[in-house]
């Protein structure tokens, strides 16, 4: 059954402060973290390794479990972000430069639980187009969600060429005859880490919700689609992003993923895989900017196209909540592409849609150029995919919920823009916007309640 949620308003949040050092014994070894929250009630452990560093000969290999340690490990600082380009100057999503490295497969945990407590776990997968981002972004601070009774985990995963490069030599060295999708293998490994370690933090490995926005939502879709993640999570939340579009085939088709990899290697003058692995990460990253590396149908992590997996009911079926925002396109370049007049708009529509142009213009009329451009983008980018994702759950007996976020963050003329909901989901409005008006703070408290309730109850009482 699909249920619809309109996001509304109530209550108040509080600011986080840093607290005292805390130690914790885990299956991997002992950690030294610290605390956050108004009374220091949230224990925070940052930069915990969940996979072997993918460097040197481990570059472009599927994730393997991290090793344990004997001494106390300092867990009070975030790890470097995974290697990535900076956002273009002037981008809405640009932020101060942070350290980056290929040695980046670490995660972070927020928890108020102790002893034998078993709290629901919420694992956040960050967005950024599968090319940028990290689990340490300030908006993803898990303090306030943890104060509501869940254990929060944020993760890093390999990005761009380091996460999704394919090549015949890589496929040949794989026991699965597959290459690419390394970033996806990182996400699976992080969920395996949660299964094996989260009890030490007071989390319940049998009650795990994965959630993410944009490319993080793509990744939630991926986790529901890959057999490697079966049984590792029990609920899923996707925010503004699906992966129903066709993936390149690894070895078959007019253009294959492997042939793209060979083309890249040739462009950088590398005849063999060992030469690519010996290149510095900076050189590889710089050379990759004119190429596109995405998840591929490799016959192992993704045995089939994701649309087919859902159509045939072969996905990891769990209770699902998905949704999108009212003005997704304002921060994604649409405002710079609005036609200058109605004639230009109508001409472009007729050229693109042919016999369907009149139907399109009825839905997105030329009389409102800005509104129609934004609405058409939103529906193509998010509405169809999120609704289809929810509706495809009809071939199981699990519930699917669909939300629509239309709130304009105060002072933002961009409307309910792409990623606007994240601060509200994490209840971080007042922490990052201390001057936010009461209605923003109240909505933040309410919306995070919805997400926590879903994680706790699986949607049965939301």
Helices and strands as residue ranges (DSSP letters): E 2-6, E 22-25, E 30-36, E 42-49, G 56-58, E 73-74, E 81-82, E 100-101, E 106-111, E 119-125, G 138-140, H 143-147, E 150-155, H 160-164, H 168-173, H 182-197, G 198-201, E 203-213, H 215-225, G 227-229, E 235-239, E 248-249, H 257-267, H 273-278, H 281-287, G 288-290, E 296-297, H 306-311, E 319-325, G 328-331, G 334-337, H 342-353, G 354-356, H 357-363, H 369-378, I 379-383, H 384-391, G 392-395, E 400-405, H 422-425, H 429-432, H 438-457
